[in-house]
Amino acid sequence: MKVALIKGDGIGVEVAEATIAVVDAAITVAGAPALAYEEIRAGAGYFEETGQDIEPGGETRAGESDAIFLGAIGLPTVRYSDGTEISPHLRLRDIYGLYAGVRPIKAYPNAPQRLADPRAAGIDMVILRESTEGLFYSAAVHKRAEIIGDSEVHDTLRITRETTEKLMRFGFRLAGKRKARGKPGRLTCVDKANVFASMAFFRKIYDEIAVEYPDVETGYCYVDAQALNLIRNPWDYDVMVMENMFGDILSDLAGGLVGGMGMAACAEIGDRIGLFQPAHGSAPDIMGQDRANPLAAILSGALMLDYLAEKSGDSRFGDSAQRIEQAVEEGLAANAVRPMEFGGDMGTRAVTAEVLARISAGKA
């Protein structure tokens, strides 16, 4: 299997390198075939150097891979001429139809928990964010906004039946898989159907697809109420499906409940390729200082291996993913993994070394 590797900017380089080391170790222990990496230069640093946000042919080469792994992209001082951030990864989402943005939200032992209720220790849910349409359809990188001089801008929120049907089926299948593993198996539709015709259409398609999955429990929540409920009772939710901008906002809110963005893994999956990245930014203020928490990237690597297992039919990739998830959870539970982000004394290299050691120990 071939992986396009975009390390990107800031700490993206550090956490991407940490992830590849962990992924390769888990593959070796599980006896899975080695991955072939093709590095592609992209990001704000590359833009500053060349005037392009991704190297020539990079988009095509990324799409020819079995998966794409991205570290992080963006630098605060580097912008396109319109003032927006450098974001070639948004174009990759659009070009390859990466409609299913999967954001797992899981409470880990000894990671900060912002809610005092003891039930917060059991938070385990997924935000499923449509990643190609919604309000992000008009993201500046796509050049779809209607700009009227210096007085007015119109951004379009787009919902199509074709993409939304695929998203809903993905969500119901995901909830069904979680139910088989002992999770609630519930898919909640998060929208603003009481105000916007686009959101009423989104809910209508949810209802139509729901009849195909009678074993999955359904539910509804307006997005403003969902924001409240993620603070008040997040343990009552399993999988939530929503529009792009809603998912962008609520996934950060939910990530804050379980330790912050340093634990926020992300997968963006289409019909024939997936892109995997930590949901955090490039954090240039700590780049090169060995202070970044690599766990979000490492857990994104595990998501990539799960995807490759399904894509290839080789369960050894899935075994590799489980080894990574187990090493992270057990390392945190034993207080042997102590990221500086959480007030610990371990930098990027030390956290990575401990995860690697636990994966290698599993070989025996």
N, C-alpha and C positions, 0 to 999 in steps of 0.2 A: 504494500500500500504506500502511496506517495503523499507526503504532506508538504504543502506550501507553507513556509515559515516566514512570517513578517514580524521581526522583533520590534520595530517601531522606534519610539522615542522614550527618553527618560528611563524610569525604572522598568519600562516594557522590555528593554534589552535584558536586564538582570533576571526578571521573573520568567521570561521566555526561556532563557538558558537553563534556569533551575528546573523548569517544567520538562524540558526535553531530557535532561539527565534522569529525572524521576520516571518519566514515561519509558525511556529505554531500559532502565533497571527493572521495572515491573514486567516489561515484555520479556526480558531475558529470563527472569525467574519463572514466568508462566509458560515459557517455551514457545511463545508466539513468534511469528516471522518479524524480523527487524523492519522498521519503517525507513523509507528513503525520504530525506528532507531536501527540499529545494528552497534556498533562501531568496526572498524577494525584498528589495529595498523600497521602503515607502515611509511616509510620515512627514512631520514638520521639519525635522532636521534635513531630510532628503530634499524637501521643497526649498529650504533656505539655501541649500548647496546648488541645486540644479534648476529651480523654477518649476519643477514637476512634483506632484505629490506621490507618484509611484513610478518605478523605473519602466522604460519602454517595454511593452509586451507583458508587463507584470500582471495586469488584469486577466489576460488570456491564459498565462501560465498558471495562475492561481486556480482558474476554473478547470484546468486539465488535471488537477490533483484529485485525490480522494477526499481530502479534508484540508482546511486552512487553519493554521494556528497563528494568532495575533497577540503580541505582547501588550502594547498600548500605543496610542498615537496622539500627538498634540504637544505643543509648547506654547506658553502664554504669550510670548513675544512674536510668534510667527502666525500670520493670518493671510488668508486670501485677500484680494484687493477690495472685496466688499466687507471686510472686517470679521468674517466668520472663521471658525477653526478649520485647520487642515483635516480633512476627513475622507480619504479615499475608501475607507472601509464601508462607509455608507453607500458608495457606488457599487462596491462588491455585493452588498445585500440586494441592491436593486437589480444589477445585471444578472445575478444567479438566482433570484427569487427566493432568498433566505427568509421565508415568511414566518417561521416558527422560532421565536426568541424564547428560549427556555432559561429561566432564572431560578434555580433551586434556593430555597431559604431554609436553612437548617441550623438549629442551636447545637453547638459543640461544647463538650465539657471544658471548663476553665476559660472559655471565650466570654467576653463581656456580655451580660444580658441586661438590657436597659429597663426591662419591666420587673417590678418587685414580685409579682404573682409567681408562685412556684411552678405553675403550669407553663411558664415561658421556657423552661428547660426542655420541654417536649415539642417546641415549634419545629415543624417539618412540613413544608408546603412548597408549591411551585407557582411562580408567576409566569404565565405563558403570554408573551407579548408579540402581537403581530408586528413584523419588523420591516415591511416594505411599503406599507400604505399609511392609512391614518393621516395625521398631521405631518408626519415625517415625509410623506409623499412630496411635500413642498420644501424639504430641506434645501438650504442654499446650494449645496454641492450639485443638486440636480437641475438647478436653473429653471425652476417651474413657477416661481413666484411672479405675480403681476406687480411690477413696481411702477407707480405713477409719480414720476418726478421725484421730488423730495417731500411729498405731502401725504402719500398713502401707499400701503403695501397690502396685497391680498395673497394670503396663503390658503391653499385648498386642502381640505380634509377629504381623503378619498377612501371609500369602502367599495370593493367589488365582490360580486358573488363568487367568482372563481377562486380568488385567494381566500376569502372568508370561509368557504366550504372546506377547503383544505386545512385551514387553521383549526376549525371546529373538530374535524375528524381526528386531526393530530391530538387535540386536547382530550377528546373522549378516549382515544387509544391510550394516551398517557395515564389518564385517571384509572383506566382498566388495568394497566400494568401495575400501578401502585396498589390497587385493591388486591391484586394477586399476591403482593408482598406484605399484606396485612395493613395497608393504609386505608383510609376511609373510602377512597374511590369516588370522589365527588368533584364535579366540574361546575364552578360558579362563573356565570357570565357577568362581567363587570362592564358597565356602560353608562350612558347618560340618555337612555331611550325616552325619558320623559321630556326632553328638550330638543334633541336633534334628530332629524329624519335619518341621518346616516347611522346613528346609534340604534334607532328603532329597527332599521334594516339589519344591522349587525345582530340584534337580539332575535329577529325573525329567522335568520339563517341558523342561529344556535338552536332554536326550537325545532326547526325542520330536521337538522342533523341528529338531534337528541333521540328521535324515535328509532334510529339505527342502533342505538346503544342502550337498551333498556336496563342493563345491569349497572349502569353508572348513574349515581344520584345527581340531580340537577339543582341549580339554585341561581338566584339573581341578586345583584347589588349595584346600586348607583355608585359611581366612582367616588363621590364625596363621602358617602356613607362608608364605602370600603376603606378609605383612608382612616376614618375614625375607628372602624372595626379592627384594623391592623394594629392599632394601639390598645384597643379595649379587649379584644378576644381573638388574637391571631391563631391560637391553637384550634379554633373551630373550622379552619379552612384547610383545604387539601390542594387542589389545582384551581387557579383562577385564570380565565382567558379574557383578554382585553385588547383594545386599540393601542397603537404604537406609543403615542405620547402618554397615555394613561399608564402604560407599562413602564415607560422610562421613569416616570415619577414614583410610582408605587414600589418598583423594585428597589430603588434607593432607600425609600422609607423602610421597607421590610428588611433590607440588608442591615440597617442600623439597629434592628432589634436583636441581631445575632452576632454582633461583634464588629460591624462596619464593613466597608467595601473591601477590606483585605481578605474577607471570606466569601466574596460575591463572585461565584463562578457563572459562566454564561455560555450557552450554545445557541447558534442561529442556523437553523436547518431548513434546507429546501428539498426539492424532489430528487436532486442528484448530487448535492454536495452540502457540507456543513462547515461553518466557521466557528471557531472556539476561541474564547478570550476571557480574561478576567474583566469584570464590569467596571473596575476602577480606572482612573486616569493614569497619566504618565508621571505624575508627582515629581516634576523636575527639581523641586526644592530638596529632595533627598537622594537624587540620582547619584550613583557612584559612591555612596557612603555606606553600603552594606546595611541599610536600615529597613528596606522594603519587606513587607510580609508577602512571601511568594505563594501562600496557601490558596488564594483565589485562582491564581494561574494554574497551580498544580491540580486543583480540583476540576478546573476546566479541561486539563489534559485527560483526567479520568473520564469526563463526559465525551471527549473525542474518542477515547478507546471504546467506550460503550457504543458509540455511533459506528465505528469501524467494525466492531463485532457484528452488528446488525447488517451493515452494508456488505461485508465479506462472507458472512455465515460462519466465521471462525470464532468459536466461543472463547478461545484463549485470549483474545483481545478484551473480552468481557471480564475474564478472570484477572487480567492485568489491572483493569479499572477498579475492581473490588479490592485488590491488594493496596492500591493507592489510597482509596477511601478509608480502608481499615487502618493503614499506617497513620494517616492524619488524625483520625478519631482517637485511636489508642494513644498516640503521642500526646495529644492534648489532654486526654483523660489522666494520663500518668504525670502530667505537668513536665513532660520531657521536651515538649515543643512550646516555647515561650516567646512569641514574636514581640519585637519592640513596640509594634502598633498597640499591643494590649498592655504595655507597661513592663514587658519582659526584658530579658537580657540577651536575646538571640536575634542576630541579624539574618539577612537573606541566606548567606552561606551556611550558617549554623542550623537554621531551620531545615534547609534542604538536606544537609548532611544527616540530620536525625531521621527525617522521613526515608532517606535512602537506606540508612542502617536498618530500619524496621522492615523495609521491603526485602532487603537481603537476608535478614534473619529468618524470614518466612520461607526461604529456600530450603533450609534444613528440615 
